Amino acid sequence: MAITRQKKEELVAQYREQIRNSSALIITNYKGVNVAQLRALRNRLKEQNSGCTVVKNSLFKIALGETGYAQPDELLNGTNAVIFVGEDIGKGVTALKGWIKEAKVLEIRGAVLEKSILNATQAEALSDLPTKEQVLAMVLGTINAPAGSLVRIINAPAASLARVINAHVEKQKEAEAA
């Protein structure tokens, strides 16, 4: 049955909204995935603030164009489900790869990062990106390192002075005892 124009416009609007709220789009071939498996995948992705939507390729391509994203024509054919990865790309793609490893049915075809189109290998490599928490820890460590060094430098003369005074006091006590 054909989709009405109104339904098509609703789908394009839905895709546009999902694209705008995503940091990465992973395009997968979902052929062979049953409803229960798709539900399990969606549940796993939801934990990472990501989602999975089976898309109509032509309408998804329109939504990509309207949002200024690259249009991966070579990836948009056949049966596609798009993983809309939330804020943390590393966690989202890792969750997807973990589910694929368990279910052994889904295939990553590629990814879109705004103006960049990635092939399947590059898309899978996104799971190697550090998580948001790891990036924050690295940034804080980088910020803290100079501050810690500064504190040690500032405290060094005072500590040295204290040792010299203490040594002088010990020497005087020894001299008085002798």
C-alpha positions as a printed NumPy array, in Angstrom:
array([[  0.   ,   0.   ,   0.   ],
       [  1.336,   3.429,  -0.939],
       [  2.198,   5.97 ,   1.732],
       [  0.172,   9.192,   1.614],
       [  1.907,  12.507,   1.078],
       [  0.968,  13.585,   4.605],
       [  2.543,  10.444,   6.088],
       [  5.686,  11.027,   4.02 ],
       [  5.941,  14.594,   5.322],
       [  5.508,  13.305,   8.888],
       [  8.279,  10.734,   8.358],
       [ 10.654,  13.359,   6.923],
       [  9.93 ,  15.635,   9.908],
       [ 10.547,  12.715,  12.309],
       [ 13.837,  11.84 ,  10.583],
       [ 14.91 ,  15.516,  10.632],
       [ 14.271,  15.73 ,  14.374],
       [ 16.174,  12.496,  15.031],
       [ 19.093,  13.697,  12.889],
       [ 19.276,  17.034,  14.725],
       [ 19.352,  15.251,  18.097],
       [ 22.122,  12.843,  17.054],
       [ 25.881,  13.165,  17.032],
       [ 26.296,  10.303,  14.542],
       [ 24.123,   8.229,  12.214],
       [ 25.039,   4.567,  11.755],
       [ 23.428,   2.981,   8.71 ],
       [ 22.797,  -0.751,   9.013],
       [ 21.351,  -3.512,   6.892],
       [ 18.665,  -5.059,   9.069],
       [ 17.741,  -7.89 ,   6.71 ],
       [ 17.084, -11.019,   8.775],
       [ 16.342,  -9.187,  12.018],
       [ 13.024, -10.184,  13.583],
       [ 10.75 ,  -7.943,  15.657],
       [ 11.92 ,  -9.331,  19.019],
       [ 15.566,  -8.752,  18.08 ],
       [ 14.843,  -5.222,  16.882],
       [ 13.047,  -4.493,  20.169],
       [ 16.042,  -5.849,  22.128],
       [ 18.409,  -3.663,  20.081],
       [ 16.267,  -0.586,  20.693],
       [ 16.243,  -1.302,  24.435],
       [ 20.037,  -1.655,  24.525],
       [ 20.524,   1.555,  22.532],
       [ 18.023,   3.458,  24.666],
       [ 20.324,   2.92 ,  27.669],
       [ 22.974,   4.925,  25.766],
       [ 20.572,   7.703,  24.675],
       [ 20.552,   6.295,  21.153],
       [ 17.785,   4.905,  18.985],
       [ 17.092,   2.664,  16.028],
       [ 14.607,   3.453,  13.272],
       [ 13.808,   1.496,  10.129],
       [ 13.866,   4.166,   7.436],
       [ 12.441,   4.69 ,   3.999],
       [ 15.605,   5.482,   2.063],
       [ 14.235,   8.185,  -0.245],
       [ 12.575,  10.064,   2.633],
       [ 15.64 ,   9.711,   4.847],
       [ 17.778,  11.16 ,   2.05 ],
       [ 15.446,  14.181,   1.873],
       [ 15.748,  14.677,   5.647],
       [ 19.561,  14.475,   5.424],
       [ 19.565,  17.139,   2.713],
       [ 17.264,  19.421,   4.697],
       [ 19.522,  19.224,   7.757],
       [ 22.722,  19.858,   5.795],
       [ 24.178,  16.396,   6.315],
       [ 26.056,  14.447,   3.664],
       [ 23.883,  12.134,   1.573],
       [ 25.453,   8.673,   1.326],
       [ 23.752,   7.453,  -1.862],
       [ 25.814,   4.24 ,  -1.911],
       [ 24.574,   3.328,   1.6  ],
       [ 20.915,   4.203,   1.085],
       [ 19.684,   1.17 ,  -0.805],
       [ 18.085,  -2.043,   0.365],
       [ 16.686,  -2.624,   3.847],
       [ 18.15 ,   0.002,   6.164],
       [ 17.774,   0.794,   9.81 ],
       [ 19.53 ,   3.892,  11.088],
       [ 21.055,   4.069,  14.537],
       [ 20.702,   7.631,  15.796],
       [ 23.608,   7.871,  18.241],
       [ 23.15 ,  10.288,  21.123],
       [ 25.729,  12.56 ,  22.706],
       [ 28.288,   9.836,  23.462],
       [ 29.342,   8.278,  20.141],
       [ 31.769,   5.775,  21.712],
       [ 29.169,   4.301,  24.068],
       [ 26.436,   4.191,  21.424],
       [ 28.521,   2.391,  18.802],
       [ 29.992,   0.044,  21.436],
       [ 26.457,  -0.921,  22.512],
       [ 25.512,  -1.542,  18.866],
       [ 28.611,  -3.664,  18.191],
       [ 27.99 ,  -5.663,  21.379],
       [ 24.425,  -6.412,  20.316],
       [ 25.549,  -7.378,  16.791],
       [ 28.135,  -9.759,  18.284],
       [ 25.43 , -11.45 ,  20.388],
       [ 22.616, -11.532,  17.798],
       [ 24.818, -12.122,  14.725],
       [ 22.229, -10.654,  12.353],
       [ 22.765,  -6.935,  11.781],
       [ 25.431,  -5.503,   9.486],
       [ 26.927,  -2.008,   9.774],
       [ 27.074,  -0.499,   6.294],
       [ 28.523,   2.91 ,   7.136],
       [ 27.959,   6.129,   9.031],
       [ 27.32 ,   9.823,   8.573],
       [ 28.971,  12.462,  10.749],
       [ 27.499,  15.754,   9.498],
       [ 29.414,  16.347,   6.223],
       [ 31.473,  13.125,   6.403],
       [ 30.505,   9.711,   5.094],
       [ 32.279,   6.751,   6.697],
       [ 32.539,   3.226,   5.347],
       [ 31.703,   0.18 ,   7.502],
       [ 35.226,  -0.17 ,   8.938],
       [ 35.429,   3.497,   9.849],
       [ 31.93 ,   3.375,  11.369],
       [ 32.879,   0.416,  13.578],
       [ 36.039,   2.256,  14.646],
       [ 33.827,   4.921,  16.243],
       [ 33.441,   2.527,  19.191],
       [ 37.13 ,   3.148,  19.957],
       [ 36.406,   6.8  ,  20.719],
       [ 36.653,   7.625,  24.414],
       [ 33.394,   8.059,  26.294],
       [ 32.256,  11.466,  27.447],
       [ 33.381,  10.66 ,  31.001],
       [ 36.833,   9.609,  29.789],
       [ 37.23 ,  12.832,  27.799],
       [ 36.203,  14.914,  30.819],
       [ 38.693,  13.031,  33.014],
       [ 41.477,  13.666,  30.474],
       [ 40.622,  17.368,  30.294],
       [ 40.491,  17.711,  34.08 ],
       [ 43.799,  15.85 ,  34.403],
       [ 45.371,  18.21 ,  31.899],
       [ 44.002,  21.239,  33.732],
       [ 45.042,  19.923,  37.165],
       [ 48.626,  19.012,  36.242],
       [ 49.952,  22.601,  35.964],
       [ 48.052,  23.628,  39.111],
       [ 49.629,  20.768,  41.102],
       [ 53.085,  21.702,  39.836],
       [ 52.496,  25.327,  40.756],
       [ 51.503,  24.378,  44.308],
       [ 54.639,  22.257,  44.704],
       [ 56.839,  25.078,  43.365],
       [ 55.247,  27.635,  45.679],
       [ 55.552,  25.32 ,  48.698],
       [ 59.151,  24.285,  47.955],
       [ 60.891,  27.44 ,  49.341],
       [ 58.758,  27.375,  52.489],
       [ 59.496,  23.693,  53.038],
       [ 63.22 ,  24.283,  52.462],
       [ 63.201,  27.212,  54.885],
       [ 61.438,  25.072,  57.489],
       [ 64.066,  22.322,  57.095],
       [ 66.925,  24.848,  57.447],
       [ 65.376,  26.365,  60.59 ],
       [ 64.729,  22.915,  62.038],
       [ 68.323,  21.868,  61.327],
       [ 69.589,  25.078,  62.986],
       [ 67.428,  24.431,  66.079],
       [ 68.713,  20.837,  66.28 ],
       [ 72.298,  22.077,  65.977],
       [ 71.789,  24.587,  68.81 ],
       [ 70.251,  21.894,  71.034],
       [ 73.257,  19.663,  70.374],
       [ 75.64 ,  22.549,  71.154],
       [ 73.85 ,  23.315,  74.442],
       [ 73.845,  19.642,  75.417],
       [ 77.584,  19.381,  74.774]])
